[in-house]
Amino acid sequence: MTDDSDGAGNATDSIGPESADDIAEFVQYFIDEHQEFLSWIGTHVDDVDDGTMTLSAPYDEKLTNARPSADDDQRADIHGGIAATLIDTAGGLALRTELEQPLKGSIATINLNVNYLRPATGDLTATATVIRAGSSVGVSEVTVTSESPDGDIREVATGQGAYRIFRA
């Protein structure tokens, strides 16, 4: 999702929002209406602020790994690709908050590094923080948390993305 063009390389919006709430609303609309995969996994915009973005995806059986040897009462783990998707998307979107015109131009992933810490067995929440927003390249760090079987919220993955910035 980090390439936010309309498929022809054009920015998808020419009027930028004036507040973080407007940006969150716009991003949620864009996910729901133009990003089928992100919409399919239930991606939700939880928070937007300068240099940060928080996205979540609910636990869903369709997103899990099958474990034939698992106990019948054991909840399946969410596939690691879902955490990687949230890291990539939240990192790129957080970078947009540092731009003068957050909804113009586009952002494309150059490099993505994901470290898996433990299985995710509940809803996922990814919080991204911009490390640097240069003139053509930006870097974000992201932490993904999930509720463990004992009810604690624990880090399940961390990541860092480097993104090419195509300013309008």
Phi, psi and chi 1 to 4 in degrees:
 res  aa     phi    psi   chi1   chi2   chi3   chi4
   1 MET       -    0.6  149.3  111.7 -158.5      -
   2 THR   -82.3    2.7   53.3      -      -      -
   3 ASP  -106.8  105.4 -179.2   -8.8      -      -
   4 ASP   -97.9   26.8  -61.5  -25.8      -      -
   5 SER   -85.7  172.2   64.4      -      -      -
   6 ASP   -86.5   14.1   64.6    4.4      -      -
   7 GLY    98.1  -22.8      -      -      -      -
   8 ALA  -104.9    9.3      -      -      -      -
   9 GLY    85.8    6.0      -      -      -      -
  10 ASN   -95.5  144.5  -60.6  -45.3      -      -
  11 ALA   -62.3  145.1      -      -      -      -
  12 THR   -89.4   -5.0   54.2      -      -      -
  13 ASP  -149.2  140.1 -173.2   50.5      -      -
  14 SER  -110.9   -1.5   60.1      -      -      -
  15 ILE  -120.9  116.1  -58.7  171.2      -      -
  16 GLY   -81.9  147.7      -      -      -      -
  17 PRO   -73.3  163.6   25.7  -31.1      -      -
  18 GLU  -102.3  -10.2  -63.8  179.3    7.1      -
  19 SER  -143.0  166.2   72.3      -      -      -
  20 ALA   -60.2  -36.5      -      -      -      -
  21 ASP   -63.1  -40.2  -71.2  -21.4      -      -
  22 ASP   -64.9  -41.4  -69.3  -23.7      -      -
  23 ILE   -63.4  -46.1  -67.0  173.0      -      -
  24 ALA   -59.0  -44.0      -      -      -      -
  25 GLU   -63.6  -43.9 -175.0  177.3  -52.1      -
  26 PHE   -64.1  -46.0  175.8   82.7      -      -
  27 VAL   -62.1  -42.3  171.1      -      -      -
  28 GLN   -61.8  -43.5 -171.5   64.7   59.0      -
  29 TYR   -59.3  -45.4  167.0   79.9      -      -
  30 PHE   -62.0  -43.5 -168.4   78.5      -      -
  31 ILE   -61.0  -50.0  -72.7  169.8      -      -
  32 ASP   -64.0  -37.1  -66.6  -16.9      -      -
  33 GLU  -101.0  -20.7  -61.1  -62.2  -37.2      -
  34 HIS  -129.7   -4.1  -59.4  -74.7      -      -
  35 GLN  -125.1   85.2  -63.5  -68.5  -42.0      -
  36 GLU   -57.2  -43.7  -75.2 -169.9   49.2      -
  37 PHE   -64.5  -48.6 -179.8   67.7      -      -
  38 LEU   -61.2  -38.6  -66.8  176.2      -      -
  39 SER   -66.0  -43.0  179.1      -      -      -
  40 TRP   -60.7  -37.7 -177.8   75.9      -      -
  41 ILE   -83.6   -1.4   66.5  171.8      -      -
  42 GLY    83.3   26.9      -      -      -      -
  43 THR   -59.0  133.4  -54.5      -      -      -
  44 HIS  -129.8  137.7 -176.1  -95.4      -      -
  45 VAL   -84.4  115.4  178.6      -      -      -
  46 ASP   -94.2  -36.7  -64.9  -21.5      -      -
  47 ASP  -158.4  143.9 -172.9   52.3      -      -
  48 VAL  -137.1  134.9  178.1      -      -      -
  49 ASP  -153.2  175.4 -152.6  -17.3      -      -
  50 ASP   -59.9  119.3  -69.8  -21.5      -      -
  51 GLY    76.5   11.7      -      -      -      -
  52 THR  -149.0  152.6 -173.1      -      -      -
  53 MET  -150.7  137.2  172.8   78.0   61.1      -
  54 THR  -124.1  124.1  -59.2      -      -      -
  55 LEU  -119.8  155.0  -58.0  176.4      -      -
  56 SER  -137.9  160.4   60.9      -      -      -
  57 ALA  -140.1  130.7      -      -      -      -
  58 PRO   -74.4  152.7   28.5  -33.7      -      -
  59 TYR   -61.8  134.4 -178.9   90.4      -      -
  60 ASP  -149.1  133.9 -168.6  -46.2      -      -
  61 GLU   -53.8  -33.0  -72.9  -73.2  -30.9      -
  62 LYS   -66.7  -13.6   69.4 -174.9  177.9 -166.8
  63 LEU  -102.7   10.7  -54.5  177.0      -      -
  64 THR  -103.0  163.4   62.7      -      -      -
  65 ASN   -89.4  134.8  -67.7  -45.4      -      -
  66 ALA   -78.7  136.0      -      -      -      -
  67 ARG  -127.5   97.5  -69.3 -155.4  176.2  173.2
  68 PRO   -58.3  -27.7  -19.3   27.9      -      -
  69 SER   -90.7   -0.9   61.8      -      -      -
  70 ALA   -72.8  150.6      -      -      -      -
  71 ASP   -63.6  151.0  -65.3  -24.9      -      -
  72 ASP   -59.7  -30.7  -71.2  -21.2      -      -
  73 ASP   -92.1    0.4   62.6  -18.8      -      -
  74 GLN   -84.5  127.7 -175.9  177.8   -3.9      -
  75 ARG   -72.4  134.7 -166.0  172.4 -159.3 -172.0
  76 ALA   -69.1  151.4      -      -      -      -
  77 ASP   -82.1  143.8  -55.3  -23.2      -      -
  78 ILE   -71.7  137.5  -65.8  178.6      -      -
  79 HIS   -58.3  138.0 -172.1  -77.8      -      -
  80 GLY   -60.4  -24.4      -      -      -      -
  81 GLY   -64.8  -25.7      -      -      -      -
  82 ILE   -69.8  -43.7  -57.1  -57.2      -      -
  83 ALA   -62.5  -41.9      -      -      -      -
  84 ALA   -62.9  -39.6      -      -      -      -
  85 THR   -61.2  -44.8  -64.6      -      -      -
  86 LEU   -65.9  -37.5  -70.4  177.0      -      -
  87 ILE   -62.2  -49.1  -71.6  169.9      -      -
  88 ASP   -61.0  -48.2 -176.1   25.3      -      -
  89 THR   -68.9  -48.4  -55.5      -      -      -
  90 ALA   -62.9  -39.9      -      -      -      -
  91 GLY   -62.0  -45.0      -      -      -      -
  92 GLY   -68.1  -41.8      -      -      -      -
  93 LEU   -68.5  -37.0  -70.7  172.6      -      -
  94 ALA   -59.6  -39.0      -      -      -      -
  95 LEU   -61.1  -35.4 -164.1   53.8      -      -
  96 ARG   -60.1  -31.0  -75.9 -173.0  167.2  -82.7
  97 THR   -67.0  -15.4   69.1      -      -      -
  98 GLU   -91.0   -6.2  -66.0  -71.9  -50.3      -
  99 LEU   -88.7  150.9  -55.3  177.7      -      -
 100 GLU   -61.2  -37.4  -75.2 -178.3   31.9      -
 101 GLN  -123.8   85.0  -61.2  176.8   16.5      -
 102 PRO   -57.9  -25.5  -21.1   30.0      -      -
 103 LEU  -102.9    5.8  -57.0  179.3      -      -
 104 LYS  -106.1  164.0  -70.4 -170.4  174.9 -177.2
 105 GLY    69.9 -158.5      -      -      -      -
 106 SER  -153.8  165.9   62.5      -      -      -
 107 ILE  -127.4  133.2  -55.6  -76.9      -      -
 108 ALA  -129.5  136.5      -      -      -      -
 109 THR   -69.1  130.6  -54.0      -      -      -
 110 ILE   -98.1  -44.8  -60.8  170.4      -      -
 111 ASN  -148.2  142.3 -174.1   43.7      -      -
 112 LEU  -136.4  128.0 -173.3   67.9      -      -
 113 ASN  -120.7  126.8 -179.0  -22.1      -      -
 114 VAL  -125.5  131.1  178.5      -      -      -
 115 ASN  -115.1  118.7  -60.3  -60.9      -      -
 116 TYR   -90.4  128.2  -62.1  101.3      -      -
 117 LEU  -102.1  -37.4  -53.4  174.8      -      -
 118 ARG  -164.6  163.4   61.4 -179.6   51.0   86.9
 119 PRO   -64.0  145.5  -20.5   31.0      -      -
 120 ALA  -100.0  123.8      -      -      -      -
 121 THR  -123.8   13.8   56.2      -      -      -
 122 GLY  -147.1 -170.8      -      -      -      -
 123 ASP   -52.3  145.9  -61.4  -12.3      -      -
 124 LEU  -104.7  140.4  -63.2  177.6      -      -
 125 THR  -130.8  124.9  -58.9      -      -      -
 126 ALA  -113.6  123.4      -      -      -      -
 127 THR  -115.7  119.7  -57.7      -      -      -
 128 ALA  -106.9  143.6      -      -      -      -
 129 THR  -130.1  130.5  -56.5      -      -      -
 130 VAL   -73.3  128.7  172.4      -      -      -
 131 ILE   -90.8  -41.9  -57.9  -55.0      -      -
 132 ARG  -155.6  135.5 -177.1  173.3 -168.6  -80.3
 133 ALA  -121.1   91.9      -      -      -      -
 134 GLY   -83.2 -170.0      -      -      -      -
 135 SER   -72.1  -30.9   61.7      -      -      -
 136 SER  -132.3  -11.6   62.6      -      -      -
 137 VAL  -136.3  140.4  175.1      -      -      -
 138 GLY  -131.9  157.8      -      -      -      -
 139 VAL  -132.6  135.3  176.4      -      -      -
 140 SER  -128.4  147.5  -63.2      -      -      -
 141 GLU  -111.2  143.0  -72.0 -175.3  -18.4      -
 142 VAL  -136.4  139.9 -172.9      -      -      -
 143 THR  -120.2  133.0  -60.0      -      -      -
 144 VAL  -112.1  130.0 -179.3      -      -      -
 145 THR  -117.5  160.5   60.3      -      -      -
 146 SER  -152.8  153.5  179.2      -      -      -
 147 GLU   -78.2  129.2 -173.8  173.0  -10.7      -
 148 SER   -81.8  167.1   66.0      -      -      -
 149 PRO   -57.2  -26.9  -26.5   34.8      -      -
 150 ASP   -88.5    5.0   60.3    4.6      -      -
 151 GLY    94.1   -3.9      -      -      -      -
 152 ASP   -81.8  148.9  -69.7  -24.3      -      -
 153 ILE   -91.3  122.0  -57.7  -63.8      -      -
 154 ARG  -130.4  151.1  -65.3 -156.7  174.9  118.4
 155 GLU   -67.9  130.7  -69.8 -177.1   -2.9      -
 156 VAL  -113.5  -20.0  -64.5      -      -      -
 157 ALA  -159.6  151.7      -      -      -      -
 158 THR  -130.3  157.3   60.7      -      -      -
 159 GLY  -160.5  167.8      -      -      -      -
 160 GLN  -140.8  135.6 -175.7  178.2   71.4      -
 161 GLY  -122.7  142.9      -      -      -      -
 162 ALA  -111.1  136.3      -      -      -      -
 163 TYR  -132.7  140.3  -54.5   88.0      -      -
 164 ARG   -85.9  129.6  173.9   71.7  166.0   92.3
 165 ILE  -101.2  122.1  -57.8  167.9      -      -
 166 PHE  -108.9   94.4  -61.3   93.5      -      -
 167 ARG   -73.8  146.2  -63.0  177.9 -173.3  -90.4
 168 ALA   -75.6      -      -      -      -      -
